[in-house]
Amino acid sequence: MREILQRVWVICVSCLVCSPIAADEREANEPYVTVLGVAQDAGFPQAGCHKKCCQAAWNDYKLRRYVACLAIVDPQTGQRWLIDCTPDFREQLRLLDQRASKNKSSNLDGILLTHAHIGHYAGLIHLGREVMGANGVPVYAMPRMRRFLEDNAPWEQLIKLNQITIRKLAAGLPVKLNRRIEVTPFLVPHRDEYSETVGFSIQGPSRTVIYIPDIDKWERWEIKIEDIVADADIAYLDGTFFANGELPGRDMSRIPHPFVVESLSRFRKLSAKDRNKVRFIHANHTNPILNPSSAASRIVKAAGHHVAEQGECFSF
């Protein structure tokens, strides 16, 4: 992770939330990230859930949220990349087309994968011949993630038919997406049955975005998350569960995401400016922060942080 030598904190990130308009209507010509989803791998509401946490979203389509995903857009060139390819790929690509497509095509200039859990790669099926019949979409993957795709159906067919082209990632090595945008993967501790897990640092002309949708407890990482936040301009961080006990009958120590309340306690010593950078994402369907009117959302806001909103943008 390279230290940011010069940072420009222009305005509060909450003022940069995109309205649902095309990207070419935005005043700024800077590259930007836009949030295409905020929920954990299964989305919100979750399949088979008839409990109170999901009932309102079943009844009101406007309350539903897609699986966590970021898009990177360069308005100058019209290029678009996704970080992760989720089960909600169909809807998310349509959302991206509506907001950031000069030529009304659905072309992607690349997909960067964090790891091999279903919410982060399963959407690749839409690139196959049964759906889009894509042609050589670059898919950036770490070594174990690459082997997982190469050695398992149906993903290996995407490679054989040249519907995707694997581009190699290595921890700590920057990848230039174009002359203005660079991304750097970094390893994080997580449940790595099939692949390693990475977060991404996304560097633009003037600012840096951090994306860590999945990680085990902050204490299990040899890097201090506070240093990562300090060196960034915005940090989308794992907010899967709000607090212990959220999954009745399950030992949550076996699902060791950092609880939001643990992050709030840990981040209390950060400056107000640094606390303002943090936006929690990847919320499980049980997580009350999915409801912006909940007490949990108010607690996050009172601590000086934010809950990521589907559709928001940040220029970098």
Secondary structure as GFF3:
##gff-version 3
##sequence-region A 1 316
A	DSSP	three_ten_helix	13	16	.	.	.	ID=ss1
A	DSSP	three_ten_helix	23	25	.	.	.	ID=ss2
A	DSSP	beta_strand	32	37	.	.	.	ID=ss3
A	DSSP	alpha_helix	52	59	.	.	.	ID=ss4
A	DSSP	three_ten_helix	61	63	.	.	.	ID=ss5
A	DSSP	beta_strand	69	74	.	.	.	ID=ss6
A	DSSP	beta_strand	79	83	.	.	.	ID=ss7
A	DSSP	alpha_helix	89	99	.	.	.	ID=ss8
A	DSSP	beta_strand	110	112	.	.	.	ID=ss9
A	DSSP	alpha_helix	118	121	.	.	.	ID=ss10
A	DSSP	three_ten_helix	122	127	.	.	.	ID=ss11
A	DSSP	beta_strand	137	141	.	.	.	ID=ss12
A	DSSP	alpha_helix	143	151	.	.	.	ID=ss13
A	DSSP	alpha_helix	155	160	.	.	.	ID=ss14
A	DSSP	beta_strand	164	168	.	.	.	ID=ss15
A	DSSP	beta_strand	175	176	.	.	.	ID=ss16
A	DSSP	beta_strand	182	187	.	.	.	ID=ss17
A	DSSP	beta_strand	198	203	.	.	.	ID=ss18
A	DSSP	beta_strand	208	212	.	.	.	ID=ss19
A	DSSP	three_ten_helix	218	220	.	.	.	ID=ss20
A	DSSP	alpha_helix	225	230	.	.	.	ID=ss21
A	DSSP	beta_strand	234	238	.	.	.	ID=ss22
A	DSSP	three_ten_helix	252	254	.	.	.	ID=ss23
A	DSSP	alpha_helix	260	266	.	.	.	ID=ss24
A	DSSP	three_ten_helix	267	269	.	.	.	ID=ss25
A	DSSP	alpha_helix	272	275	.	.	.	ID=ss26
A	DSSP	beta_strand	278	281	.	.	.	ID=ss27
A	DSSP	three_ten_helix	288	290	.	.	.	ID=ss28
A	DSSP	alpha_helix	295	302	.	.	.	ID=ss29
A	DSSP	beta_strand	306	307	.	.	.	ID=ss30
A	DSSP	beta_strand	313	315	.	.	.	ID=ss31
###
